[in-house]
Amino acid sequence: MYLFLMGSSNSSRYENQKRRDWNTFGQYLRNHRPPLSLSRCSGAHVLEFLRYLDQFGKTKVHTQLCPFFGHPNPPAPCPCPLRQAWGSLDALIGRLRAAFEEHGGKPENNPFGARAVRLYLREVRDSQAKARGISYEKKKRKRPLQQHNPASLMPPQAPPESTTGASNHDQ
C-alpha cells in the first residue's frame, strides 16, 4: 500500500519540471500575438520562445567589446547582458520535445526537434563558450587497448600447490 501511495501521488522531479515547462510554453502560445495553436507552431516559434526566455537568464554573457570577453571568472562587474545558460536551454528543449510527443504530437512534426532549433542551441553553446573562455569540445571516447579475450589479459596464475581432493578423471 505504501508503494502505491508514493508511486501514484508523487511524480519525479523531471516529470514535474517537464509539466511546468509544457505549461509555460502553452501560456507563451496563448499570449502570442496573434495566439498560436500547437498545431501551427514551428521551429521559428520555438526560437522566439527561447529568445523571450533570455530576459529571465542569470548567466553573464560577455560581448566581444567587453574587456572580460574570454575570461571564465571576471574580476569586476560589467554591463554585459544576462542570458539563459546553454545547458538550461538544452535541457528545456529536451523536456519540451518529450512533452510534445506525450501530448499527441508526431515526432516528424515536433517543432522542438527542428533543425533551426538544433543550430540555435549549437550557436548559443559556442558563443557562450567563447565569451567565458570555456571550450565545449566533445570528449573523445577512450578505445580499449585491443579486442582480446579478457582471460588473455590476466597475468598467468601459478598452479595450485596441492591437488589433494582433486582427481584427474576428467581426462
Secondary structure per residue as TSV (DSSP state, phi and psi in degrees):
chain	resnum	aa	ss	phi	psi
A	1	M	-	360.0	-39.5
A	2	Y	H	-60.5	-44.9
A	3	L	H	-62.3	-38.9
A	4	F	H	-62.6	-44.8
A	5	L	H	-65.6	-45.0
A	6	M	H	-68.0	-43.0
A	7	G	H	-69.3	-34.1
A	8	S	H	-88.4	-27.9
A	9	S	H	-93.7	-25.2
A	10	N	-	-111.0	124.8
A	11	S	-	-93.1	163.6
A	12	S	-	-69.9	162.8
A	13	R	H	-58.5	-40.4
A	14	Y	H	-60.5	-47.6
A	15	E	H	-63.0	-40.8
A	16	N	H	-63.9	-43.1
A	17	Q	H	-66.0	-40.0
A	18	K	H	-61.8	-41.8
A	19	R	H	-64.5	-43.8
A	20	R	H	-63.0	-42.9
A	21	D	H	-62.1	-43.0
A	22	W	H	-62.8	-42.9
A	23	N	H	-64.8	-39.9
A	24	T	H	-63.2	-43.7
A	25	F	H	-65.5	-39.9
A	26	G	H	-60.6	-40.5
A	27	Q	H	-65.5	-39.9
A	28	Y	H	-59.5	-44.1
A	29	L	H	-64.0	-40.4
A	30	R	H	-67.4	-34.8
A	31	N	H	-85.1	-8.5
A	32	H	S	-63.3	144.7
A	33	R	S	-111.3	114.6
A	34	P	S	-71.2	158.7
A	35	P	-	-56.4	144.5
A	36	L	-	-112.8	140.5
A	37	S	-	-89.8	155.4
A	38	L	G	-60.4	-35.9
A	39	S	G	-65.9	-23.4
A	40	R	G	-98.7	2.7
A	41	C	-	-76.1	135.8
A	42	S	-	-123.7	176.8
A	43	G	H	-58.6	-33.7
A	44	A	H	-63.4	-37.4
A	45	H	H	-69.3	-35.7
A	46	V	H	-64.0	-42.4
A	47	L	H	-61.6	-41.3
A	48	E	H	-58.5	-43.2
A	49	F	H	-62.9	-44.5
A	50	L	H	-64.0	-39.7
A	51	R	H	-68.1	-36.3
A	52	Y	H	-60.7	-40.5
A	53	L	H	-66.7	-22.2
A	54	D	G	-55.7	-31.1
A	55	Q	G	-64.6	-17.0
A	56	F	G	-102.6	6.7
A	57	G	-	-70.4	160.4
A	58	K	-	-125.9	6.8
A	59	T	E	-100.9	120.3
A	60	K	E	-72.0	124.1
A	61	V	-	-119.0	108.7
A	62	H	-	-71.8	139.0
A	63	T	-	-80.8	165.1
A	64	Q	T	-66.0	-22.2
A	65	L	T	-82.5	-13.6
A	66	C	S	-72.7	136.8
A	67	P	T	-64.1	-15.8
A	68	F	T	-98.1	6.0
A	69	F	T	-57.3	127.3
A	70	G	T	88.7	1.5
A	71	H	-	-103.7	121.8
A	72	P	S	-66.6	-32.1
A	73	N	S	-129.3	84.5
A	74	P	-	-64.1	143.3
A	75	P	S	-80.5	-9.6
A	76	A	S	-148.3	162.2
A	77	P	-	-69.3	158.9
A	78	C	-	-147.7	165.2
A	79	P	-	-85.8	10.8
A	80	C	-	-62.7	152.4
A	81	P	-	-72.9	155.0
A	82	L	E	-92.9	139.5
A	83	R	E	-135.9	169.2
A	84	Q	-	-72.1	137.9
A	85	A	-	-69.8	146.7
A	86	W	H	-55.9	-44.4
A	87	G	H	-60.6	-37.0
A	88	S	H	-66.8	-43.1
A	89	L	H	-65.5	-41.3
A	90	D	H	-61.9	-45.6
A	91	A	H	-65.6	-40.7
A	92	L	H	-59.1	-48.0
A	93	I	H	-62.5	-38.7
A	94	G	H	-61.2	-43.7
A	95	R	H	-67.5	-41.5
A	96	L	H	-68.5	-34.3
A	97	R	H	-61.2	-45.9
A	98	A	H	-66.1	-43.6
A	99	A	H	-62.6	-38.8
A	100	F	H	-56.7	-46.8
A	101	E	H	-72.2	-33.3
A	102	E	H	-67.3	-24.4
A	103	H	T	-95.6	22.0
A	104	G	T	94.4	0.9
A	105	G	-	-75.4	147.6
A	106	K	-	-86.0	138.1
A	107	P	G	-53.8	-37.2
A	108	E	G	-71.2	-16.0
A	109	N	G	-107.1	11.2
A	110	N	-	-72.7	111.7
A	111	P	G	-68.0	-21.2
A	112	F	G	-76.9	-14.1
A	113	G	G	-103.4	9.4
A	114	A	-	-63.2	149.5
A	115	R	H	-57.4	-40.5
A	116	A	H	-60.9	-36.2
A	117	V	H	-69.3	-44.3
A	118	R	H	-60.6	-43.3
A	119	L	H	-65.6	-39.3
A	120	Y	H	-62.2	-45.6
A	121	L	H	-62.1	-39.9
A	122	R	H	-64.3	-41.1
A	123	E	H	-64.5	-42.4
A	124	V	H	-62.8	-45.6
A	125	R	H	-58.5	-49.0
A	126	D	H	-66.4	-42.2
A	127	S	H	-68.9	-38.3
A	128	Q	H	-68.6	-35.9
A	129	A	H	-63.9	-44.4
A	130	K	H	-64.9	-43.2
A	131	A	H	-63.2	-30.1
A	132	R	H	-104.1	-1.8
A	133	G	T	70.8	32.3
A	134	I	-	-120.9	134.6
A	135	S	-	-96.5	140.6
A	136	Y	-	-111.2	36.6
A	137	E	-	-65.9	145.9
A	138	K	-	-63.6	138.8
A	139	K	-	-77.8	136.5
A	140	K	-	-81.6	137.4
A	141	R	-	-73.6	140.2
A	142	K	-	-79.5	132.4
A	143	R	-	-91.3	145.0
A	144	P	-	-63.2	151.7
A	145	L	S	-54.5	-59.0
A	146	Q	-	-149.8	158.2
A	147	Q	-	-91.7	67.3
A	148	H	-	-100.1	169.4
A	149	N	-	-63.3	128.6
A	150	P	G	-56.7	-30.4
A	151	A	G	-65.8	-29.4
A	152	S	G	-74.1	-16.1
A	153	L	G	-86.5	-11.8
A	154	M	S	-82.0	145.5
A	155	P	-	-66.4	148.7
A	156	P	-	-63.9	144.0
A	157	Q	-	-103.4	145.0
A	158	A	-	-71.2	147.5
A	159	P	-	-64.7	153.3
A	160	P	-	-59.8	145.1
A	161	E	S	-71.5	-36.0
A	162	S	-	-122.0	137.6
A	163	T	-	-111.6	17.4
A	164	T	T	-66.0	139.3
A	165	G	T	88.4	-14.7
A	166	A	-	-111.7	133.6
A	167	S	-	-113.6	163.8
A	168	N	-	-104.0	41.0
A	169	H	T	-88.1	13.8
A	170	D	T	-87.4	-3.2
A	171	Q	-	-79.5	360.0
